[in-house]
Amino acid sequence: MSQSNDSSSPYSHPAGGWGALKSSAKHLAQSENAMEGVKALLNANQPDGFDCPGCAWGEESDSGKINFCENGVKAITWEVTSKRVDAEFLAHYSISELKTWTEHELEKSGRLSQPLFYDGRSDHYRAVSWEQAFTIISRQLKHLNTPDEALLYTSGRASNEAAYLYQLFGRMLGTNNFPDCSNMCHEASGVGLTESIGVGKGTVTLHDFDKAEAIFVFGQNPGTNHPRMLATLRKASKRGAKVVAINNLKERGLQRFSDPQSPKEMLIGASTSISQHYFTPRLGGDMALVRGIAKALFERVANDPDAVGSDIIDYHFIHQHCVNFDQYQAEIEKTSWEKIVNQSGISREDIELMATIYANSERTIFTWAMGITQHRHSVATIQELVNLLLMRGNIGKEGAGACPVRGHSNVQGNRTVGINEHPTAAFLDALEQRYDFAMPRQSGLNTVDSIHAMLNGEAKVFIALGGNFAAAAPDSELTQRALANCELTVNIATKLNRTHVTPGKQSLILPCLGRTEIDTQESGEQAITVEDSMSMVHSSRGANLPATENLRSETAIIAGIADATLGDKTVDWLKLAGNYALIRDEISAVIPGFENFNQRIQTPGGFYLQNSAALRQWRTSSGKAQFSAKGLPDALLHEMPVDQQDRRFSLQTLRSHDQYNTTVYGLNDRYRGVSGEREVLFMSPDDIAALGFSEGQRVDISTILDDDALSASESDYKVSAFKIVPYQIPSGCVAAYYPETNPLVPLSSVAEDCGTPTYKSVPVRLTAS
């Protein structure tokens, strides 16, 4: 990444407002195809339009014709560019040269426009036909020693129809190797929620946000990652709900927000205070903080005889619906306040204040994102959040519940329709009954396991349905080495990215339609469906003509691969791809909750997939909601003895404001006051002074490795010349952008019980460049 001398300065305005409008106008004006961008935007998130790929936040029932945010503008204008990456482009630029380009430069090259093949002999991709591409893939798959040498990766962008067909193909091939983006983000949410309440999804809808008396927002930055959530929080705050932000960085969007769709706020320059209280725990300290709130509640009951049986703890709900409460209470009682305060980095006084807010709210929502899910103890932290909700009966009642906020627009839907390396027996039974075909029963590989398998030669074909695996995965050097070790890598994508210039011994790039484009198949124009974070399933239909005539839909590409590899004896893949309603009939026949699928998506806004826990039906091993009695981590990095000569810091990787996942739209981060560059390191002013550094100084960042790390040298885990930016972040914690700092995340460092890379808790040391 090229460096810049651009300076950084704090952002003093509210999130949203004129800043968001000016940024949106700038991205539209800079688009080479601005009119197509405007046309697409007016169809974004409309009942008869397309689902914006920018996030998975739900749609308000009373939203108007303008129903997109700054994120959506960037995503849509990025997709409708008139630039093209074709055979001529790739004949001019070698793979070796493209490897030196930044993520921003690669994707800015334009839309992929024809199938491309790297044969392993030259240093260039060349054009091939679709039929040739499918033959190359089928030949490699048929020559595997075992189907488990194939890996089928999925991005959260894929539709329900494409994802269902993809998992069906993989299982009929004979494998459950479905690594996906969930493995790297919200896997802990799925595992923790399933063990505690029997379903791996959030239990709330947008209606619940209208009724909640308190909303606790943990480890997320909606101003950048899902801006439309701010409108929901703004509405809640204005009607008097308490909004409590708990995030280790002070983010502008959680402090003040000016809704661009509010004429009054825009006209007079006003804004709404989002969070009445903002607390900044140290990285990984959220579990201790939540335990402190629970401990405060127990002590209030114990110290006030009149409080027993009162509303502080809902004993009636607990006795009727829960197990393991006594074990949990015993674990709370033996956890000292000293450990809670030291590990959280939050004072007992502030924790008591949070307990008061929670105790005084009859209806409370806990919402969280990847600031919670990417630590070693992420599953335990999520179960601690659920414990606290259960203590006051805040699951299964209006205005209350758990709300993990997913990133990509259909990451939740992909799991619902079968993208899962650990499928349930019931799901496999349903597939076997439908297709009279024996499905593989052994568990498959997740993302990190897949990288190990590629490195070891145990996986030979990697197919990616969307995404940018080489940039998104941890331990960049090992991940790229793993991909290069494959016999064949296949990428279904709209734009050039890092994974395409990290090919296997042979590689294919298959260009697909974007969400904004009209999808025409044999039976006519098609609609696809997605599931948002609120379990609403709705249709999406593109409005623009395809970028080129040679693009195919993701669904059609998967069907082409499956037909070439397996034939049509058991499943007529091409017939299904010709009419997506037929795929929805298949989903309806196999997956509970999708009955009358085709009829129900005709309803504006779609339909709700009923959450069993929201009905207080607990599909757990005990048949009840289960308190978790796990102990706090023995020690987080900031609790260890400090050596001023060798200060250790906890690093978290995060997005900039001009970024969506690994897609970098620009080099600015407006709300954090950074412009023109990405190699920056956010540090507290106290830490900068303690190390003798200064604002703007360049430093090298090196990972402090555990003994079990794959590499023997810490020099393998180092990035250089990052500029120090002072920021409101707890002492001992630092932050920097990904994918630039993904090389610092060891493949060996994953969350317990779920295998998610620990992107939010990397132990590092800093040295002057």
Disulfide bonds with the S-S distance in Angstrom:
none
